[in-house]
Amino acid sequence: MAGAKETPRQKMIGMMYLVLTAMLALNVSKDILDSFILINDSLEVTNENFGKKNEQTYSTFQIQLALAPEKVRPFYEKAMKAKQYSEELVKYINEKKYEMISLSENISLDEASKLTLKDVEGKDNYDKPTNFWVGSSSDGSQGKARELKEKINKFKENMYALLSDEQRKTINLGMVTEGEYTDASGSKMNWEMITFYHVVLAAQITNLNRMITEVRNAEFDVISALYASISSSDFKFDKISAKVVPKSQIVMVGDAFEAQIFVAAYDTKDNPEIIVGDDIDTLTLKISGAEKPVETAEGLGYLNIPATSEGKKTYGGVIKVVSPSGQTISYPFRGEYFVQKPMATVAPTKMNVFYIGVDNPVSISVPGVPPEQVSASMTGGTIKPSRGQDATGNWTHIVRPDAGARESEIRVSANIDGQQRSMGVSKFRVRRVPDPVPYIANTREGNVSAAALVAAGGIIPRLENFEFDMNFTISSFTMSISVPGGDIQDDRSTSNRLTPNMIQMLQRARRGQRVWFENITAKGPDGSTRQLATIALRIQ
């Protein structure tokens, strides 16, 4: 292969290496050695670009494999071997580079792997790098240089084995390790010695990155030749059109509409067979759920699934096409979508109130987003999901405002395409629950019999015209009753119940006497104590 023609890139790399070794022979200063940084940085960028370029070729290979697996698979498998051989050699070169830096700089391997050439202190050190690569031998056989040479030769042997005889005649992988080399004095040297003996650390690092460049270049040449062996003329289409596949049909204010735009090729004269169900196993191509055919026309399929219930839905199926060779090829597909009821939002602008000490239920929804992917937070209190949904299908949350809050905000967010997006903020006033109204014998004013009061036994607090289900407890009250002569008798209870003395007073009462229940205190579920209105009655 020594007679094969070198590519311009390989010539450039060779010239660069000659320049570097010539500079070293001149015993250059440390300032000049810093110029290796620029060359090394350029090589690292080249290696990164080569990696991306090779990955693009592998991706294209995978597309062709999906289109014609029987035809493409032999070349694809060879390409995967080329990738394996290249990755193994690049990994080995990097490992030895980091070991050399670790030894020379007296740092750990982890630190060496993160160190840039700019930060290397001993750029002009050649003793430790030389000992690492060639050892104490005169031919480099006792260091790592001989091992690297053998791996390079084995790599080239494996890569050439992937190519046809015709391709091997035209492709030169470079990385020559055999031949006659001489040093500045004219003495003969082998590849190991000319490459690593008495070469400073900065040049060693740069040279190893140059080798990685050659490995990536060889990888690209081989996989490109393998890909060129696939004939694209077997796939025939008579229609090419632009297609737009939106990421979502719903776009929130502040977000962006995203879609895939591509050119699709298909045969309008040959309708594929499309079968769809609830899902599909992409390995066995087994469709789950009820299978049904999809309507096709002029090479295209038109999927129509009735929306009969709410929630997340999945679908999966297979497209069957006949290749030019007469073979039926099946391509699986799958996806998901969400079904929601039609809805409208009605917000009472004057009634946006939360009450302290009460479980305030709140229905939260975001059109186009399933309830389980909607979340909420608030200021001035706590909010948490309840167990279940309301009658409209919206997810119900329970709000508990803080005792001292005057207002609060609820912030709603939704998980859209794996990201939390803000859906808006709603402000609410915070108020305490209104005072209950005290009753005894189902009345709070007017005429009442003494027997009815005794039978009632105590005062009951009621929340009138209030929708929340909550209870107040009477803590204490005073009962006063007028007696002949203009005097007033009274007694105090420390609960909602009439005391025995109060009962005796009522049993002795006569028609026309007045009874007052006053200084009534009640304790609410929020822990606050309320002073309630007086009950004024007349015994009938």
N, C-alpha and C positions, 0 to 999 in steps of 0.2 A: 504493500500500500504506500510505500515511500514515494512512488512516482505520481500519486494522485495530485490533482490540482488543489491548492489551498484556497479557501474563501478569503475575501477581503478582510473579514473580521479576524480570521486566524492569522493573516499576515500582520495586521495591526497589533495583535496581542504578542506575536513573536518579536516584532520590532520594539515594542514597549519593554519586553523582557531584556533584550540586548542593551537597551539604553540604561536600564536599571543596573544590570551587572557591570556595565562600563563605568557608571558612576561610583559603584562600590570599589572598583579597582583603583580609582583615583584617591581613595582614602578621604572621602568628602567629610565636611564638617557636620555637626549636629543640626545646624540651621538648614543645610541643604537636605538632610535626611527628613526634615519636616515636610519637604515637598512630596514625600511618599504618601502623605495624608491625602492630598488631592487625588492622586492616582488611585489609592485604595478606595476612597469614597466613591469614585467613578465606577470602579469595578463592583462595589457592593450594590450600587444602583442598577448596573447592568445585570447583575445576578437576579435581583428582584424582578426586573422587567422580563428577563428570560423565564423566570418561574411563572409569571402571569401569562406570558405568551404560550408556554407549554400547556398550562391549565386550560386555556381557550381551545387548544387543539384536542385535548382529552374530552372536553365538553362536546365539541363537534362530533367526535368519535361516538359518544354516547347517543347522540341524536340519530346518527346513521345506524347504530346498532338497533335502536328501537324501530326504525323503518324497515330494515332488512337484516334481522338477526342472523339468519343462516349464512348469508354472504359476508357480513361484516365481522362476525365473531372471531374468525381466525386472525384477522389483522388487529382487532381490538385487543385480543389476548396478548399478542406480541407487543402491542403498545403498552399494556399494563406491565409486562416484563421489563420493557425499556424504562418505564417510570420507576420500577422497583430497583433495578440496577443503578440508576442515577441517584435515587434517594440514598441508597446504601453507601455509595462512594462519597457523596456530598456530606453525609453524616460523619463518615470516618475522617474526612479531611478537616471538618470543623472540630471534631473531638481532639485530633492531634494538634490543631492550632491552639485550642484552649489549654491543652496540657503544656505546650511549649511556653505560652504566655504565663501560665501559673508558675512554672519552674523559673522562668527568667525574672518575673516581677515579684516572686515570693508571695503570691496571693492564692486564695482558694480557686478551685475550678469554677465555682459559681460566679465569683468576682471577675474571673478572666473572661467568662462568656459574655459579661455585660460591659467589658472595657472596650472603649473605642481606641483606634490607633493614636488619635490625638492625645489621649490621656495616658498612653504608655510612657513610662519614665525612661526606661533603658532602650530607647530606639536604636542606639548604636552598639548595643551589647551583642557580641557574636559568639562568645565562649559557650554560654549555656545553650543557645539554639543549636550551635554546631554539635555539641556533645549529645543533645537530644536526638538529632537526626542521624549522625554518622558514628557516634561513639568514639572509641579509641582506634577504630580500624582505619586502614589507609584506603579502603574501597567503599566505605559506607555500609558495610554488611552487618555491623554490630549496633546500628541505630534503627530508627523508624523509617529511614529513607528507603531501605531495601523493601520493607513491608509495603510502603506506599507504592513503590514502583510495581511490585507484583499485583497489587490491587488495580492499578491503572491498566496494566496489560490484560488482566482478566476481564475488566470492564469492557475494554475495546473488543476482546474476543467474543464476549457475550452479545454485545451490541451488533457486531458484524454478523453474528449467527442469526439474527432476526431478519436480515435483509436477503433479498434474492441475489443470485450471482451477478445479474446485470446492475443491480443497485450498488453492490460492493465495488464495482469498477468505477463508479462515478462519485461515491461519497467518501470523503476523507475526514475521519474523526479527529485527526490531529493528535495531541498528547504523545509525541514521540519520546520514547525513553531509551531507545537503542541508537547507537551511532558513535562516531569518534568526536570527542570534545577535548579542547585544550584550554589551559588557563592563560593568564597574561604572559607567562614566561615561555609558553609553547609546550609545556608538559601535558601529556595525555591524561585525561580524566574520564571517569564514567559519569552517567547521569546523576547518580546519587551525590557525587562529590561536587560536580559543577553546579548543581542546584542548591546544595545546602552547606557546603564546607566554607567556613570563614565568611558567612553571609550574615549581616546584621539583622537584628530582630525586626526592624521596620520593613526591610526588604523581604524577610521570610513571610511575614503576615500578608504583605501585598502579593507575593508570589503564590501563596496558598489560595487566596481569593481569585487569582488569575486561573488557577487550576479548576476551581469551582465553575468559573465562567466557561471554560472549555468543556466541562462535563455537561453543563446545561445546553451549550451549543450543540454538542454531540447528540444529546437527548432530542433536541428540536429537529435536527437533521434526520434522525432515525424515524421518529413518529410522523414527521411530515411525509417521508417516503412511504411509510406504511399506509398513511391516509390516502396518498395519491394512488395507491393500488386499488382503491375502491372506485368503481365506476358509478357516477351519479346519473348517467344517461338511462339507467334502468327505470328510474322513477319518472313517469310521464303525467303531466297535468295540462288541462286546457283552460284553467281559470285561475287568475291570481287577483286577490282583492285585499284591501286593507281591513283589518279587524280591530275593534276597540273593546277591551274587556275591562270594565270599571272595577276598581277595588271595592267600591260601595256605591249604591245608588243614592244614598243619603249623605249629605255633606253639611257639617255644622259651621256656623259662622265663625270665622277665625281659622278654620282648617282649610285644606286644599282638596280639590277633586283629583283623585289619582286613578290612572288606568294604564293597562298594558296596550300598546299599539304595535301591531306587527302585520306582516304580509303573509297571508295564508294561500297555499296552492292546493287545488283540489280538482277532481275530474267531474264535470257536470253530467257526463254521459254514464257514469257508474255510481249508483247510489249505494252507500255502505249499509250493512245491516247493523242496527243499533238496538240493543236490549238494555233496559234499565230496571232497577229494583231499589230497595232501601239502602243497600251498600254492596261492596264487592271486596273480596279478598284479592289483592293485586298479585299475589303469588300463584294461587290456584285458579284465579279467575272465576271463582264460585260466587254467584250473585245471591244475596240474602233478600228475603221478602218476596212479595208477588212480582214476578217478571212480566214486563209488557214491552212490546215493540215501540220504537219511536218513529214517528212519521218522517220520511225523508223526501227530498225533492232537489233535483239538479245537484247532487253531490253533498247536500247539507242536511243535517238532522234538526228537527224542531221539537224540543222537549217541552211538554206541557203536563204539570202535576197539579191537580186540584188542591186547594188549601182548605182542608176540612176541620182542622183543629189548630190550636195555638201552640207556640213553642218552637224549639230548635228542630229542624228536619234535616235529614241526610238523604243523599241519593248516590247511587253508584251503578255502573254498568260496563258494557263492553262495546267497542266499535269493531266490526269485522269487515275487513277489506280483502280483496283478492289481488295478489301481486301479479306482475306480468308473467311470472313463471307458473301461475295457476294455483299457488299456495294461498290458503286463507290465513291471514294474520290478524290476531286479536289484540286490541289496545284497550286496557282498562281506563276508566275515568271515575272520579268521585267528587262530591262537593257537599256543601251544606247551605241552608238558608233559614230564615226565621219568619214565622207567621204570627201576626198580631191582629187583634180585632180593630176595626175602624174606631177611632176615638176622637173626642174633642175635649179641649180643656176649658173649664169655666172657673174663674177665680173671683170670689167675692172680695172686692178691694177694701170694704169697710169692716170686714169681719176676720181679718188675719190676726187672730189672737190665740196665744197659748196661755193656759192657766197653770199656776204654780200648785204643786202637790197632786196633780192629776195626770193620768196616762192619756196624753193627747195623741190620738191616732192620726197618722198622715199617710196619704196615698201618694207615692212617688213613681213616676214613669217617665221614660224618654222615648218618644216615637222612633220606631225602627230599631230599638235596642231591647233585647230580652230582659225581663225583670231581674234575673239573677246576675246580670252584668251591670246593674245600676247600684251605686252606693251613695251614701249621704253622710255629711258631718254637720255640726252646728256649733255656734257660739252661744254662751249664756245658758248652757244646759247640756243634756245628753240625748242622743238619738240612737236607737238600735232597732234592727229588724224584728218584727213580730213573727209568729209562726203562721204563715199562710198569706193569702191574697184577699183583697176585697172583692165585691161583687163584679167590678169592672175588669178584674184580672190584674190590677196594679198591685205592686208589692207594698204591703202595709208596714209602716214604721211607728214606733212609740217615742214620743217626745216628752221629756221631763225637764222643764225649765228650772234654773237655779232660783233659790228663794229670793235673792236680792236683785235679780235681773229685771231690767225695764224693757229690753227688747233683745231679740236674737236673730241670727241669720242661719238659714239652711243652705248649705252648698251641696249641689248634686254633681256627681261625676259618673262617667260610664266607661266601661272597658270596651274600646273600639279598636279592632285589629291589634290586640295585645297591648294597647297603651291606654292609660287613664286620661280621659279628656274631661275638662270642666264643661258642664252643661248649663250652668247658671246659678244665681244666688237669689233667694227669696227672703224678704225681711218680715218679721212678725213682732207684734207688740206682746209684752208679757204682763199679765194681770193676775191678781190673786182671785180666788174663787169668791163670789159674792156671799154676803152673810146669809145664813139660813133664817127662816121665819119660824118662831116657836109656836107650838100648838099644844093645847090640852083639851081632852074630850072633843077633839076634832074642831076646835074653835079657838079664836084668839080675841074675840070681842063680842059684846052683846049679852043676852040673857042665857043662863044655863042653870040646870038643877045642881044642887049640892051632891046628890047621889051620883050624877054623871061624872063630876070631878073626882069623887072618891073612887069610882069604878075605873076611871082612866089611870089613876095611880101615879102619873108623872107627866113631864113635859117632853114632847117629841119635836126635834128640829127638822124642818123641811127646806130643801133647796127648790124654790119655785122657779119655773121657766128656765131650768138649767139642764142641758142634755147629758151631762156626765153623771155616771153612776158612782156616787161617793157619799160618805156618811160623816156627820158631825156628832160629837158626844157632848151632852150637857154636863158641865163641870159643877155648877152650883146655881142656886137661885134663892130668892126670898119671897115668901108668900105673906101678904098683908091682908087683913080683913077688918072691915068696920064693925063696931059693936055699938049697941044703944048707948046714948050719952055722948057720942062723938069721939070716942076713943078708937085707937087702932091697935090691933094685936098682930104680931108678926112672928115668923119663925124662918130659920135658914136651913136649906138642904145642901149637902155637898155632893149631890149626884142629881140625876134627873127625876128621882123618885120623891113622892110626898113622904114627909116624916110622919111618925105616929101622932105627934102633936098637931101637925097640919090636918091630918084626917079627923081628929077630934074637933078641931076648930070648925071644919066644914060640916061635920055632923050636927053641930050646935047652931049652925047658921040658919037665919030666917029669911023669908022672902024680902027682897029689897036691899039686903046687905050687899055691899060692894067687896069684891075680891081682886087683889092685884098680885100678879106674878112678875117680879121685877128683879133688877140686878142679875139678869140671866147671862151666864157665861157659857160658851161652847168652845170646844177644841176641835180643830179641823185636821184632816190627814196630813196637811203640810206642817203641823205642829204649832200653828198660830192659835192664839186665844181670841175669840170674838165676843164683844159685848152686844147682846141681842135686844130687840125691842121689848117693851113691857106688854104683858097681856092684861087687859082691863075687862072684868066681867061683873055682872049683877046676878045675884041668886034669885031664881024665879020660884 
